[in-house]
């Protein structure tokens, strides 16, 4: 098991983590949290080399993906950088990448009753005004769980707040900061239930945020 105590705060700079082989040639990954080697709960950064493919499979308790770089593909289409999608239990595919890609992947983590197949092109989806100067792009919500992109303008500060049911962040670009540390692009932060922080940025920053799921 890796980082499966959800009562602990976890921070990983994925830029410094080593790539590990997967069962499929040309597909490597950086595990962030994992229950077992090849099954169950897992959060990872996954890289497909150009021309790499995975055999057809389904996803017990779902699959959640954010395309960080390149183009990810399956029988339903091609998904470029910035695509967010959710494949529920029962969805089968044989993914591949002709040009190569890098993904944030979460497996086996859907709540009971969450059966929506979601595809969002964040390059064209609508932004909404948030607190202060923040801009928010909602991606998914179900029974208290919320997923969104949040765009921070330079020098923006957010109020001190408590993470009821936890918070998970992946820094896509820029640098996220709080009283605990500084987190450049590529950092993954998982904060437990009732944790507290007071975040800000000094440069324009884009983060993927998931709340209410821990």
Order of alpha helices (4+ residues) and beta strands (2+ residues): beta-beta-beta-beta-beta-beta-beta-beta-beta-beta-beta-beta-beta-beta-beta-beta-beta-beta-beta-beta-beta
